Amino acid sequence: MAAAAAICRPSSFCLSFSSHRRHPSSAAALSLSRRWRKAAGGCRAALAEDLGRRSSPSEDRSRDQEALLPNEAAAAAAPTEATAAEAAAAEYDWREEWYPLYLTAEMPDDAPLGLTVFHKQLVVYRDGGGVIRCYEDRCPHRLAKLSEGQLVDGRLECLYHGWQFEGDGHCLPEGAKIPLAACAKTYEVRDSQGVLWVWMSEKNPPQEEKLPWFEHYARPGFHDLSTIHELPYDHSILLENLMDPAHVPISHDRTDWTARREDAQPLVFSLRFSAPCVLQNNVEFVDKNGVKQYLSALFLCRPTGQGKSMLIVRFGDSTSSLLVKLMPKWFLHQNAGKVFEQDMGFLSSQNEVLMREKKPTGELYLNLRSSDVWVAEYRRWMDSAGAGMPYYFGHRTLSLPEQPAVVEQAAAGMVAAAAAAAPAKGGVGTIHAPNLVNRYFRHVVHCKSCRKLLGRLEVWRRAMVALAMVAVAAAVVAAAAREWKGILLGLAGASLAVAYACSAVVSLMTTNFVRTHRRL
C-alpha cells in the first residue's frame, strides 16, 4: 500500500495517510479488510464471544486484554509508527478541503438554498445563466439570511431591504447608491459527477487535485440511486455508524431483505475513508458471462453544526436486477429513511452523552478487537487532526463546540404556536416547523421526485374523494334502475379505495418507523 506513513496494530488492520501536495493529512485514508465476528444475538453474544466464560480473575484479565483494543496507557508505553502520521496531521485545517453540499439534480431552480458546513452558513442558487453560485448566508447590510430571499432576473435578492446580488457577489440595488464594499462573500463550488462541492478556504484558491473523484461513477453504463438525508447527530457519529457493519443484522433486521438477525455471520467488509467526509466500499466481480461488473456504496457525510449532519448516499452498479428496476424510486427512498430511523434513537443519545460527559471516547467506549477497530482508529485520527477543526471528540482528546447549534427559524403565521408547541406529536403546525426527527424534513424536502409524487397523490386523493361523494349522491337521488345504483355505489367504493391507497403511500413516505416494542 502506497502511503506516507502506516500504522499496523495487533488487530490486523492498516491505517494509512495518503499524501497531498500541500496538506499531507487532509486526505487521511483509513483502509480495512477483515473478517468480522458473528453478530447474532447482539451485544451479549459479542461480549460472550470476545470475553469468554469467566472462571477466575486472572483469566478474566487475560481475556479482557485479548478482546479489547489496547488502552491509551499501553499505546503510550509502546510507541509505534503513528508518530509520523500524527505529526503530518498536526497542520490539518478543515477549511482547506472540499465539502459535499448537495446532489446537483436536487438543486432548486427558482429559489435559494441554505446549507451549512460546520458552523459556517452558506446559500447556493442558480443565476440567470444556470450557473450555481455560493455566498455566505448573510446580507452585508444588516446580516439578514440571504437564503430567506428570492431570485429576481437571475439575481439573489435579500427580502429585508431588496438588495440584489449578481453571480460574483456584487450588489446591484434598484435606484440607490451603495458602497462598492457591499458585496456578498463568495465561495468556490464545483459540480463533479452529480455532486455539488464547496471549497471552504478563505485564504487559498481551490486545489482542484483535492476534489474527490470516484472512478466507478465515470464508467459508461454505471447508474446509481442517490438520496439526501439530514440527521440529528454529529457527522463523526454518523461516520462511526457507517464504519460499523456488525450492527447491521441487529439494528436493520429484515429492512432490506438481506439483513436477518438469525442469519448474522462473519463478514468481509472493505472500506476506505478519505477525510473529512468520504466513506466508500467498492466491489468488482466477474459475472456468469465473463463480464466484469462493479458495485459501489458511497457515503458523503457533511458536518452541518453541533449535533447535526447531512448524508448523501449513492448506491451504484453496472448492472441491476429486474426486481430493483421494477421498484418505484419512492419505495427505495422510504426504505432508506427507515434504516436511518432504526439507528436514530441510539445515535442521537450517543451524541447527547458525549456532550454531557465532556470526555474523549477512549474514556467512554469499550472498544472490542472483533468489531471496533475502525471506530477506534477514526477517533485516534481525530486526536491528531482535531486541532484543525472547530470542535471534535477524539480517542484521548477533545475540543468542545464554542458555538451552539444553528437554530432554525420557527413557523410564521396562525400555525406558529401549534408548530412550536407540538412539533413531534402531530400538531396542526408540524409540517411548518423544521424538525430533523421528522422524515419529511430529513429527506422529502431535499428530494424533487418525492415532493412531486406527494403533490400528485394529494391531488388524486381529493379527486377520488370528490368522485366518491358525487357517485353516492347520484345513487341516492337518481330514479334510475337498481343496477345503475349498484354501479354508482361500486364506483364510489373504488374511488374511496384509490383515495385510501394514495393516503397510505403518503403515510409510508412521510411517517417515521417506530419499533413495535416502542409503540405506546
C-alpha angles and dihedrals in degrees: 000000000000109000142142090233136354134199118206114191133185091264094074101249137116128223111197133185113209115206128241123189099255107013112038092186100045094086097041108168129201114203123187135166114172143135112260121217123249110284100191113126095031128242095340093057092045092051092046091052094047101040099032127206112322118239107153139004092248092051089047092055092046093050092045089056091049095047101041127068114252113278123235094261091057091046091051092049091053109043116205138187087281089097093075093048093047091049089052090051094049092089094051114142117187091209093063091074144085114245126199107242107174147327105277092221090058095053110119115243098205106037141043120256124217116216136166137218109195101311097335112106115212136181124208129190143156114255126215091282094050093254114143113237130191128202137168103272098248136081113240089224103066103342096257114162110263089204086071089060133086140239117255118182091334094311128111111241125200107224093211097074104349099256109164127207129203125214095278090051097255116145118238109179120180113259098341136114109237127177116255088238090066094103131134114243108251134210128199116247133185132197104219124172092336096312126105112224128190128206107220102192116121095191109035131055118246115287102220092192089065094056105111116249123191113204098202093056090058094055117110111256094015110136134180145193107231128186139170124224131180113210133197099230139069119285091238089059089048090053091048090053093050090048091056113079091164091079096054101086090046104040097035101037108170094347095123100020091252104066108081123168095215093047097053110139142161112301134207103214125175120189138170123203120197113189133276105008117355128096120167142172117196127186130189124191141158116244127218090273092057094252119137112239130193134214126186136184110191124184120188108190118191122189107231101179139299109334095000138092141168123223127200108197122197122181109183138175142168092231131026131201119248090245092058092046092053095048114097114245093236091060092054090047094052090047089055088051089053091054092055092046090054089059098035100085098056096034092053090048090049089055090050093050093051091051093045099044094043092206132127117257093251088070095046108033125077097210117197125208090226099063115355104069093106093049094049094047093047091054090046088054087053088056090061100036101029094088087071093055130080090243137345147168112225133181094263104003137044143183115205121221113270092199127053122240117282109267111221118227116265125239119278131218132025096336095052096098094047092045093052095043101051112013094147099040102064096264123174092262099043095113091052097054117075107236122169091203088066117084091218092063095036095056120350095064087055096048121076095193094052093046092050092048092050090053093050093046091053091051091049092046093054092044092051093048090050091047091050091052092049092048093050092047091049091050092051101046102030117101090213130133119285093253091059091052088054092050092050093048090047089052089051091051093048091049091051089049090054090047090051091049090052090051091048092054091047090051092048091052097046108027120091121240113248122189112243094240089055097052113108 
